[in-house]
Amino acid sequence: MKIKYITILSVIILSLIQCNKRDKDISFSNESIVIDNAVAAMYFHIIFREAENAWAIIDDLDYVSDTYTDPKSTSTSYKKLTYEEKEVTIEYHSWITNNYLLFGTVTVRFDKDVYRTVGKVANIYLKGFSINGQNVVGESTLRYGKEKDNDIYTYSLLEGSAIHELGSSKPVLISGSIRNGRYERIEGNETLEQDDDVWTFSGVMTGMLRETPSMKYTNTVLTTYYLGDEEMDGTVYYSMNCKFARQGASEIKISERSNIFYLYLCSEDLFFSSSTDIH
């Protein structure tokens, strides 16, 4: 199998940031398809992670209506949580996490005293929210479960969620929806700190690239896959010290194109191939 090596530092500008061509002749390289999907997956993971952590903090504060400022905040870069009955508003101003720059507001709604209660749900809404200058719109839900000592969430990213090119009025770079994805926190369950969290994710994201109907995609996390005769774990692992995921494998399917298989690594790199013999 021929694997292509991508250096993210040299092509990241080509990912969700660029694409000024809006005509019918626009070309979609495998590189840009992989990077757009990988970046979008990370954006939506950041939103999930921030919402889940806010829910945990408000529970730890006994649901008292108040404003909590992250201790790492400064006068020019801050993250504030304001809780009023059944709703926490997370306000970001020039806030950096995983080397991603966050602005705007995320609202999370949940009932009182239900954090880590099986079957209970939190709903996530975005308002004027951006990551690295790109506007992110949409809604999502978290439903809590439990498996041994680990937190489990069923995650759904609703239809209409999308990332726009450098502003809300700009073209949609990629839309995405996830139905019943699965997050499991395999490390960091006992603390409020995000730095020690490791999340695994499995599921399917569907959507469209650059508002182009012929570029409707399905991006599936491969919980297992084979390289030669060796079975590998493809589950995606996220941790705070990785630009993308720490590890994992996904496959992108687009009509009339070869399937694209790609691997995450905890570095500035991705590996991919357009072979169809991955199984």
C-alpha positions as CSV (number, residue, x, y, z in Angstrom):
1,M,0.0,0.0,0.0
2,K,1.3,3.4,-0.9
3,I,1.0,5.9,2.0
4,K,1.3,9.6,1.4
5,Y,3.0,11.8,4.0
6,I,1.6,15.2,4.7
7,T,3.5,17.9,6.7
8,I,0.7,19.9,8.3
9,L,2.9,22.9,9.0
10,S,3.3,23.4,5.2
11,V,-0.2,22.8,4.2
12,I,-2.4,23.9,7.1
13,I,-3.0,27.2,5.4
14,L,-4.5,25.3,2.6
15,S,-7.0,23.6,4.8
16,L,-10.1,25.3,6.1
17,I,-8.6,28.8,5.7
18,Q,-8.2,29.0,2.0
19,C,-10.3,28.1,-1.0
20,N,-11.2,31.4,-2.7
21,K,-12.3,29.6,-5.9
22,R,-16.0,29.2,-5.9
23,D,-16.4,28.2,-9.6
24,K,-17.3,24.8,-11.0
25,D,-13.6,24.1,-11.9
26,I,-12.5,24.0,-8.2
27,S,-10.4,20.9,-7.6
28,F,-10.4,18.9,-4.5
29,S,-7.1,17.1,-3.8
30,N,-7.0,14.2,-1.4
31,E,-4.7,16.4,0.8
32,S,-7.3,19.1,1.2
33,I,-10.1,16.6,1.8
34,V,-8.2,14.9,4.6
35,I,-7.1,18.1,6.2
36,D,-10.5,19.7,6.0
37,N,-12.0,16.6,7.7
38,A,-9.3,16.3,10.3
39,V,-9.5,20.0,11.3
40,A,-13.3,19.9,11.4
41,A,-13.2,16.8,13.6
42,M,-10.9,18.7,16.0
43,Y,-13.1,21.8,16.0
44,F,-16.1,19.8,17.0
45,H,-14.2,17.9,19.6
46,I,-13.0,21.1,21.2
47,I,-16.6,22.3,21.5
48,F,-17.6,18.9,23.0
49,R,-14.7,19.0,25.5
50,E,-15.3,22.6,26.5
51,A,-19.1,22.0,27.1
52,E,-18.5,18.8,29.1
53,N,-15.9,20.6,31.3
54,A,-18.2,23.5,31.9
55,W,-20.9,21.1,33.0
56,A,-18.4,19.5,35.4
57,I,-17.3,22.9,36.9
58,I,-20.8,24.1,37.5
59,D,-21.6,20.8,39.3
60,D,-18.5,21.2,41.4
61,L,-19.7,24.7,42.3
62,D,-23.0,23.3,43.5
63,Y,-25.0,25.1,40.8
64,V,-24.7,28.5,42.5
65,S,-25.5,31.4,40.1
66,D,-22.2,33.2,39.7
67,T,-19.4,34.0,37.2
68,Y,-16.2,31.9,37.3
69,T,-13.1,33.0,35.5
70,D,-10.5,30.5,34.5
71,P,-7.4,31.1,36.6
72,K,-5.2,31.1,33.5
73,S,-7.0,34.2,32.2
74,T,-5.5,37.6,31.7
75,S,-6.9,41.0,30.9
76,T,-6.4,40.3,27.2
77,S,-7.1,36.6,27.0
78,Y,-9.8,35.1,29.1
79,K,-12.4,32.4,29.5
80,K,-15.4,33.1,31.8
81,L,-18.3,30.8,32.8
82,T,-21.5,32.5,34.0
83,Y,-24.2,30.2,35.5
84,E,-27.8,30.9,35.9
85,E,-30.6,28.4,36.4
86,K,-30.1,25.5,34.0
87,E,-27.7,27.3,31.7
88,V,-24.0,28.1,31.7
89,T,-22.5,30.6,29.2
90,I,-18.9,30.2,28.3
91,E,-17.4,33.4,27.0
92,Y,-14.0,33.3,25.2
93,H,-11.9,36.3,24.3
94,S,-8.6,35.5,22.6
95,W,-8.5,32.2,24.5
96,I,-5.9,29.6,23.3
97,T,-6.4,25.9,23.8
98,N,-4.4,23.2,21.9
99,N,-2.9,26.1,20.0
100,Y,-6.4,27.0,18.7
101,L,-7.7,30.5,19.2
102,L,-11.3,30.8,20.5
103,F,-13.6,33.8,20.5
104,G,-17.3,34.1,21.2
105,T,-19.9,32.2,23.3
106,V,-20.9,28.7,23.9
107,T,-24.1,28.0,25.9
108,V,-24.7,24.7,27.6
109,R,-28.1,23.9,29.1
110,F,-28.8,21.1,31.6
111,D,-30.9,20.3,34.6
112,K,-29.6,20.9,38.1
113,D,-27.7,18.1,39.9
114,V,-27.7,15.7,37.0
115,Y,-24.0,15.7,36.0
116,R,-22.8,12.1,35.6
117,T,-26.3,10.8,35.9
118,V,-27.0,8.1,33.3
119,G,-29.3,9.2,30.5
120,K,-29.2,12.9,31.3
121,V,-28.6,15.4,28.5
122,A,-26.8,18.7,28.0
123,N,-27.5,20.8,24.9
124,I,-24.9,23.0,23.3
125,Y,-25.5,26.2,21.3
126,L,-23.0,28.5,19.7
127,K,-23.2,32.3,19.3
128,G,-20.7,34.4,17.4
129,F,-18.2,31.6,18.1
130,S,-15.0,31.1,16.1
131,I,-11.9,29.0,16.1
132,N,-8.8,30.3,14.5
133,G,-10.9,33.1,13.0
134,Q,-13.4,30.7,11.3
135,N,-17.0,31.0,12.3
136,V,-18.5,27.7,13.7
137,V,-22.3,27.4,13.8
138,G,-24.5,24.6,14.9
139,E,-26.0,22.7,17.9
140,S,-25.1,19.5,19.6
141,T,-26.1,17.2,22.5
142,L,-24.4,15.1,25.1
143,R,-26.1,12.1,26.7
144,Y,-24.3,10.6,29.7
145,G,-23.5,7.0,30.2
146,K,-21.1,5.0,32.4
147,E,-18.8,2.1,31.8
148,K,-16.8,0.8,34.8
149,D,-14.9,3.8,36.0
150,N,-15.0,5.8,32.7
151,D,-17.3,8.6,31.6
152,I,-19.2,7.8,28.4
153,Y,-21.1,10.2,26.3
154,T,-23.4,9.8,23.3
155,Y,-22.6,12.8,21.1
156,S,-24.8,14.1,18.3
157,L,-23.8,17.0,16.1
158,L,-27.1,18.3,14.5
159,E,-27.7,19.0,10.9
160,G,-26.8,22.5,9.9
161,S,-23.5,22.6,11.8
162,A,-20.8,24.1,9.7
163,I,-17.5,25.9,9.6
164,H,-17.3,29.1,7.5
165,E,-14.3,30.8,5.8
166,L,-13.1,33.6,8.1
167,G,-16.5,34.9,9.2
168,S,-20.2,34.1,9.4
169,S,-21.1,35.7,6.1
170,K,-18.4,33.8,4.2
171,P,-18.8,30.5,2.3
172,V,-19.2,27.2,4.1
173,L,-16.0,25.3,4.0
174,I,-17.4,22.1,5.5
175,S,-20.7,21.1,7.0
176,G,-20.9,18.2,9.4
177,S,-23.4,16.1,11.4
178,I,-22.8,13.2,13.8
179,R,-25.5,10.8,15.0
180,N,-24.8,8.9,18.2
181,G,-21.1,9.2,18.2
182,R,-19.4,7.7,21.3
183,Y,-16.9,9.6,23.5
184,E,-15.2,7.8,26.4
185,R,-12.8,9.5,28.9
186,I,-10.2,6.8,29.5
187,E,-7.9,9.1,31.6
188,G,-8.6,12.1,33.8
189,N,-12.0,11.1,35.1
190,E,-11.2,12.1,38.7
191,T,-10.2,15.8,38.1
192,L,-11.7,19.0,36.7
193,E,-8.5,19.7,34.8
194,Q,-8.6,19.2,31.1
195,D,-4.9,18.7,30.7
196,D,-5.0,15.1,32.0
197,D,-8.1,14.1,30.0
198,V,-7.8,11.5,27.2
199,W,-10.9,10.9,25.2
200,T,-11.6,8.2,22.7
201,F,-14.1,8.8,19.9
202,S,-15.8,6.5,17.5
203,G,-18.6,7.4,15.1
204,V,-19.5,8.7,11.6
205,M,-19.5,12.3,10.4
206,T,-21.4,13.2,7.3
207,G,-21.6,16.5,5.4
208,M,-20.5,18.5,2.4
209,L,-17.3,20.2,1.4
210,R,-17.4,23.8,0.0
211,E,-21.1,23.7,-0.6
212,T,-20.5,21.4,-3.6
213,P,-23.2,18.7,-3.9
214,S,-20.7,16.3,-5.6
215,M,-18.5,16.5,-2.5
216,K,-20.9,15.0,0.0
217,Y,-18.7,12.9,2.3
218,T,-19.0,10.2,4.9
219,N,-16.1,10.1,7.4
220,T,-16.0,6.9,9.5
221,V,-13.7,6.2,12.4
222,L,-12.3,2.7,11.8
223,T,-12.4,1.0,15.2
224,T,-10.3,-1.7,13.7
225,Y,-8.4,-2.0,10.4
226,Y,-5.7,-4.1,8.9
227,L,-2.2,-3.2,7.6
228,G,-1.2,-6.3,5.8
229,D,-2.1,-9.2,8.1
230,E,-1.9,-7.1,11.3
231,E,-5.1,-5.9,13.0
232,M,-4.8,-2.3,14.3
233,D,-6.9,-0.2,16.7
234,G,-8.3,2.7,14.7
235,T,-10.3,4.3,17.5
236,V,-9.5,8.1,17.6
237,Y,-7.7,9.2,20.8
238,Y,-7.7,12.9,21.8
239,S,-5.5,14.6,24.3
240,M,-4.6,18.2,25.1
241,N,-1.0,18.1,23.9
242,C,-1.8,17.1,20.3
243,K,-2.6,19.4,17.4
244,F,-5.0,16.9,16.0
245,A,-5.8,13.5,17.5
246,R,-3.1,11.4,19.3
247,Q,-3.9,8.4,17.2
248,G,-6.6,6.8,15.2
249,A,-7.7,6.0,11.7
250,S,-10.6,7.1,9.5
251,E,-11.9,6.5,6.0
252,I,-13.6,9.2,3.9
253,K,-16.0,8.1,1.2
254,I,-17.1,10.4,-1.6
255,S,-19.2,9.3,-4.6
256,E,-17.2,8.5,-7.7
257,R,-13.8,9.0,-5.9
258,S,-11.5,6.4,-4.4
259,N,-12.0,5.9,-0.7
260,I,-9.4,7.9,1.4
261,F,-7.9,6.2,4.4
262,Y,-5.9,8.4,6.9
263,L,-4.1,8.0,10.2
264,Y,-3.8,10.5,13.0
265,L,-0.5,11.0,14.8
266,C,0.3,13.1,17.8
267,S,2.5,15.4,15.8
268,E,2.1,18.0,13.1
269,D,1.6,15.2,10.5
270,L,-1.1,13.0,9.0
271,F,-0.6,9.9,6.8
272,F,-3.1,9.0,4.1
273,S,-3.7,6.9,1.1
274,S,-6.5,6.7,-1.5
275,S,-6.4,3.0,-1.8
276,T,-9.7,1.1,-1.6
277,D,-8.2,-2.1,-0.1
278,I,-8.3,-0.9,3.5
279,H,-10.8,-3.0,5.5
